[in-house]
Amino acid sequence: MPDIVPDPRVKRPGHIAVTNLLAWYERSRRDLPWRDAGVTAWQILVSEFMLQQTPVARVLSIWPDWVRRWPTASATAAASTAEVLRAWGKLGYPRRALRLHECATVIARDHGDVVPSDVETLLRLPGVGSYTARAVACFAYRQRVPVVDTNVRRVVARAVHGRADAGSPSVSRDHADVAALLPEDGTAPRFSVALMELGATVCTARAPRCGLCPLAECAWRSADYPPAVGPARRVQRYAGTDRQVRGCLLDVLRATDSPVTRAQLDVAWLSDTRQRDRALDSLLVDGLVTQTVDGRFALGGER
């Protein structure tokens, strides 16, 4: 009697039915331009840099113009630091723009202007961490690797483990959990993006829309939605933080093509002068702002 090989598309206990999830994704996925056919590995890498800790809607306002202006790593590397910081606009966490510029330089210089395809080489690029490396390998090069972000962790915690949230991250455990779910065939990359999409649009952290969930079985739902254990996750505050002050100072510099005086910067934040001074010092240390020989201030790289 021949061996019976399990069909990877059939739901197994503790797993997620591949066919259900993929069918839902084809019907319900968001129309995001970095998912289009013909988008290059470099352009996908740019989107992943931008999406770190940033809502999709804000990236949609920046990414299309960015990749038209700088479609390759070498084009990005040829731009000045100030040009890159100015184009980054209001995406936040502008040090990511510096890392992206450094990453472009390394790819153009050391990799023939081609984004590496293997995870280990990707991890050696500036600004590329565990998630970004695997996202590029999966979404750009169609590799069967676990791609784990906050949304994926939440779906796995609920559907597979019956918990309301995923708890503290563990790279080895989280990757093992997702790797066990991946189909063995060529649908694995599509499954990965569908899993992420489910967490982003249906199985959300607050007010999940379980009535729209395509999964026939969910351990959390079967257990009657037990609440999260432990203290509630603190919502990250922005108003009044040093991050906001840094952003206000950078707004002044992005709005002009020439260096500005200290007085012009000072009016950007008048409520706490010590906080403003601290924010400016940190921008100088990070290389996001530079001081000219005559004592004025400009975006990093400008004189």
Salt bridges, closest charged atoms under 4 A:
GLU26 OE2 - ARG190 NE 2.91
ASP65 OD1 - ARG68 NH2 2.41
GLU83 OE2 - ARG69 NH2 3.92
GLU102 OE2 - ARG99 NH2 2.73
ASP110 OD1 - ARG109 NE 2.88
ASP174 OD2 - ARG153 NE 2.83
ASP174 OD1 - ARG173 NH2 3.41
ASP177 OD2 - HIS161 NE2 3.02
GLU184 OE2 - ARG144 NH2 3.43
ASP185 OD2 - ARG9 NH2 3.17
GLU197 OE1 - ARG30 NH2 2.79
GLU197 OE1 - ARG35 NH2 2.77
GLU217 OE2 - LYS11 NZ 3.46
ASP242 OD2 - ARG278 NE 2.85
ASP251 OD2 - LYS90 NZ 2.74
ASP251 OD1 - ARG254 NH2 2.60
ASP266 OD1 - ARG262 NE 2.88
ASP266 OD1 - ARG276 NE 3.19
ASP277 OD1 - ARG262 NH2 2.44
ASP277 OD1 - ARG276 NE 3.80
ASP286 OD2 - ARG95 NE 3.70
ASP286 OD2 - ARG246 NH2 3.05
ASP294 OD2 - ARG296 NE 2.95
GLU302 OE2 - ARG86 NH1 3.24
